[in-house]
Amino acid sequence: MEYIKPTFLDNDEVSEGIYATGSGSNCWNVTYEIKQRNSNPYDPFVNIRIKGEHIADHTSSKLEIKVVFDQAVTSAVFDFGGFDCKPVGNVVYLTRINHANGYGSLDNFDSNLRIVTATPDIINVTGISWNCIQG
């Protein structure tokens, strides 16, 4: 069985702090918050805190998180181990494969996603979605 979470679109002009949450999902709650913007031309980046809480009693063989931005991302690094982090255009894909302990708090994560972009002072997250594959 595959659960695909719908994309949440936010408006940065009227929202601050936690921009999106997946409350009510049958597998995960995922939240994000832009924590820091560095517009230094020699090291332009944005730090985004991403938290995930596994809220279902099943084993998940894969978790895919898709973070969509309103501009292209040059590179991305996710500090939490076990995730593959891949930027493609204006999307960053975070994939956690074969995490067998799907029953307790050990599957939760709270970590930093650092993205590099040409204009870190104005880039915004326009959506986040996730997909939990059970098995």
C-alpha positions, -999 to +999 in steps of 0.1 A: +000+000+000+013+034-009+002+067+007+009+099-011+005+131+009-010+160-010+012+191-016+007+221+007+012+255-009+021+284+014+022+321+010+054+336+026+039+371+027+013+360+053+030+331+071+059+328+094+076+301+115+063+266+108+051+268+072+036+234+067+026+204+087+011+170+078-012+166+108-038+140+100-016+119+077-018+082+084+020+077+085+040+109+092+038+144+104+065+165+086+071+202+094+096+227+081+108+262+091+133+285+074+159+292+102+186+312+085+194+330+053+229+340+043+231+363+013+269+366+014+279+362-023+308+339-014+286+315+006+249+320-002+227+295+016+194+289+034+191+266+064+157+249+068+147+228+098+128+197+088+111+175+114+094+142+108+074+121+133+063+086+124+028+083+137+017+049+125+023+013+138+037-002+107+071-008+092+080+016+064+105+005+038+109+039+023+101+076+030+102+102+002+100+139+010+097+164-018+105+201-010+096+225-037+111+260-040+101+290-061+137+292-076+164+268-087+185+251-060+222+248-068+231+222-041+216+207-010+228+188+021+206+171+047+223+166+080+203+136+092+220+103+084+203+077+063+187+101+038+197+106+002+195+143-007+191+152-043+184+187-058+168+188-092+159+222-105+137+239-079+130+206-060+150+188-033+142+151-029+150+135+005+147+097+004+151+074+034+153+037+023+150+005+044+144+020+078+131-012+094+122+002+129+089+017+120+072+014+153+086+041+177+103+073+182+136+060+167+122+068+133+116+104+141+141+130+128+148+167+134+176+180+112+189+208+090+185+210+052+210+235+038+204+246+003+226+268-019+209+292-043+218+324-062+193+345-042+190+331-006+174+362+007+142+358-014+139+320-021+108+304-005+093+270+000+062+267-021+052+232-012+062+200+006+048+165+002+058+130+013+052+094+004+055+065+028+059+030+014+049+003+038+064-031+038 
